[in-house]
Amino acid sequence: MKKLTPVDIERHLELPNDTRREALPPFQGAWENVIRIMFEQAGLMEVDVHCSCRSGRLAFTKGWIEIARHLRLNAGDVVTLHREDQGGYKMTVRSAS
């Protein structure tokens, strides 16, 4: 669960420190991984989002900004990423307003 900041919306979504790398697809020595995420708020739209592990921090980069704009996310909104039983990922959004 992450409460969005202006940086999360304008540049990249930095994942919380307690995010377990094991819960994400393996990076296999790479700096970046592509994760397909389903967004319920966009009518079950699936988006490929790049996850970077540079500087020891996990962040969603390419693909994230486009979905943030499409969903009209704002600072203060809360996003939650769930791993589905089938191995996929789903993100839900709770609006701050």
C-alpha positions in Angstrom: 0.0 0.0 0.0 1.4 3.4 -0.9 0.0 6.9 -0.5 1.0 8.8 -3.6 3.2 11.9 -3.6 3.6 14.4 -6.5 6.9 12.6 -7.5 5.0 9.3 -7.7 2.6 10.8 -10.2 5.0 13.0 -12.2 8.2 10.8 -12.4 8.0 7.3 -11.0 6.2 5.3 -8.3 8.8 4.4 -5.7 7.7 1.3 -3.9 7.6 1.2 -0.1 10.7 -0.1 1.7 8.8 -3.1 3.0 8.1 -4.3 -0.6 9.4 -7.9 -0.9 11.4 -8.5 -4.1 10.4 -12.1 -3.8 6.8 -11.0 -4.5 7.9 -9.6 -7.9 9.0 -11.5 -10.9 12.7 -12.4 -10.7 15.2 -9.7 -12.0 17.8 -12.4 -12.9 20.7 -9.9 -12.6 19.0 -7.2 -14.6 18.4 -3.6 -13.4 14.8 -3.6 -14.7 11.9 -6.0 -15.1 8.6 -5.7 -17.0 5.5 -6.5 -15.0 2.0 -6.8 -16.5 -0.5 -5.2 -14.1 -4.2 -5.2 -14.3 -6.0 -2.0 -13.2 -9.6 -2.4 -12.1 -10.4 1.3 -12.2 -9.5 1.4 -16.0 -12.1 -1.3 -16.8 -9.7 -4.2 -16.2 -7.0 -2.7 -18.4 -3.7 -4.5 -18.4 -0.5 -2.4 -18.7 3.2 -3.4 -18.9 5.0 -1.4 -16.2 8.8 -1.4 -15.9 10.1 -2.0 -12.4 13.6 -0.7 -11.8 15.9 -1.8 -8.9 18.6 0.8 -9.3 20.1 2.3 -6.2 18.7 -0.6 -4.2 15.2 0.9 -4.4 12.3 -0.5 -6.3 10.3 1.9 -8.5 7.8 1.6 -11.3 9.0 3.7 -14.2 8.0 3.3 -17.9 4.3 2.7 -18.3 3.5 4.0 -14.8 3.3 7.7 -15.7 0.9 6.9 -18.5 -1.5 4.9 -16.3 -1.3 7.6 -13.5 -2.4 10.2 -16.1 -5.1 7.9 -17.6 -6.6 7.2 -14.1 -6.1 10.9 -13.2 -4.3 9.9 -10.0 -3.6 12.7 -7.4 -1.2 13.1 -4.5 -2.9 11.5 -1.5 -4.5 8.7 -3.5 -3.6 5.2 -2.2 -2.5 2.4 -4.5 -2.3 -1.3 -3.5 -0.6 -4.0 -5.6 -1.8 -7.5 -5.1 -0.3 -10.7 -6.5 -3.1 -12.9 -7.9 -3.3 -16.7 -7.3 -2.6 -17.2 -11.0 0.7 -15.3 -10.7 -0.5 -12.0 -12.2 -0.7 -8.6 -10.5 -3.6 -6.3 -9.8 -3.5 -2.7 -8.6 -6.4 -1.0 -6.9 -6.7 2.7 -6.3 -8.5 4.5 -3.4 -9.1 8.2 -4.1 -8.1 10.7 -1.4 -11.1 12.8 -2.1 
